């Protein structure tokens, strides 16, 4: 059931954060980025709250994850790359670990929905690729993300 899966993802994300801070955002949200090309789905950024106790996943994020699973199932050559990113609070090593825990939580969620594990690649960049200023609350929130990048492996025509 979707509620239970949301709760499972929520608990995994909460477990992955060991530093306490104020609740600046309370939901896991999604931002679609770029335009889909060549039959691929649209890339996205999934933003994470910082240690929120009332964490929820938006309906838009649930719908996007369903699209991802459907797209993966269409073709064994369709691959999703999940890249974990963090803000700069905490050590670089802890942030690298936090990024990987977040992508693992999303990968497990996609697998439970029917995606093939072999079609999901994961990596963590930790705090080294911020997209916003870590000096502001909003900037730190934008940097706590998993980027979802779809691609298809094309067969050579040699």
N, C-alpha and C positions, 0 to 999 in steps of 0.2 A: 504494500500500500504506500502511496506517495508520502503520506504524513510520516510514517515510520522511516522511510528512506531519507526524508528531509532531516529527521531527528538524528539518524545515524551519521549523515554528513556533517551536521551541526556539531555533534559530539567529537568527531574526528578532528574538525578544524579547531574546536576549543582546546582539545588535548594538545594540539600542535603549537599552541602559543603559551609560553611559560612566563612571560613578562606581563605584569598588570599595568593597565592605564585606563584612562576614562573612556566611556563609550562615546565614540565620535560618529559612528554609523552602526545601525543595529541589524542590517540585513546583508546577506550575500547578494550582490547585484551584478548585473551583466551589462556590458556596453559592446554592441556590435561595431566592428571596425572594418574599414575598407569595403570593397564590393566583391561578391562571389564571382569567381571566374572559372571557365572551363568545367562546368558541372560541379564545382566545389561548393561547399557551404561557406557562409560568411565567417571570417575570423572574429574572435571576441576577446574581451578582457573580463575576467571575473574578479570583482573587488570583494575583499574580506574585511569584516569588522575587526577591531582590536579587542579581543577578549570580552566579547559581549555575552551577557547571560540570557538575553532574550533574542538570540539570533534566529533569523528565519531566512529562507531562500525565496526570492521573488518568483512569482508565477512566470515571468518572462525568462528567468534563468532555467526553470524547470522545462519550459517549452523549447528553449535553445538546446538543452542537453538531449531532449527527445529527438530533435533534428540531427544532432551529432550522431546519435546511435543509429538512426535510420540511414544516414549517409554512409556510415561505416559498414553497415550490413549490406548495402547495395553492391559493393565491390571489394574484394580482398586487397586490392591495390590502393584503396583509400586509407590514408594514414592521418592521425591527429597527433600533433606535437603539443604537449602541455609544458609550459615553461613557468616555473614559480619565481616570483619576485617578492621582495620585502622592503619595508622602510629601513632606516639605519639605526633604529633603537635596538640595543643589544649588540653582542659581538658578531663579527663577520661569520664566524663558524656557526653560531646559533642561528643566524639568519639564513645561511645556506641550508641548514637542516630544516628550518621552518618552511622554506620554499618547497623542499622536496616532500615534506609531510602534506602540504596543501595539494600538490599535484597528485600524490598518491590517493588522497581522499576523493578527489574528483575522478581519477581513474577508476577507483573501486565503485563509485556511484555509477559511472558509465557502464562498467562491466555488469553490475547488478541489473541494469536496464537492458542488457543484451549485447553490448559491444564486445568484440573480440579483443582480449588483452594484447595480442600480438600486433594489433593495429593502432596501439596507443603508445607513443614514445613520451618519456618524461625527462625533464632536466630542471635543475634549480640554478638560478643566477644570484640568489640571495639579494644583497643590497647593491650590487654593482651596476645595475642598469635602471636607475630611477627615471620616471617620466615626468616627475613633478618635484618641487622643492620640499625636501624633508624638514625644513625649518617651520613649515606650517602644518596645522592639523589636516587640512584638506589635501595638501601635498603628500603627507604620509599615508593617508587613506588611499590615494591614487596609486601609490607605490606598492601597497599590499595587494598583490594581484596574481592571478594565473592567466597567462595569455594562451589562447587556444588557436592553433594554426593548422588548418586543414591542407593537405596536399595529396595528389595522386601520383603514384609511381607509373610512369609511362613506359611501355615496352618499346625497345628499340626496333626500328624497321630496316635493319641491315640485311 
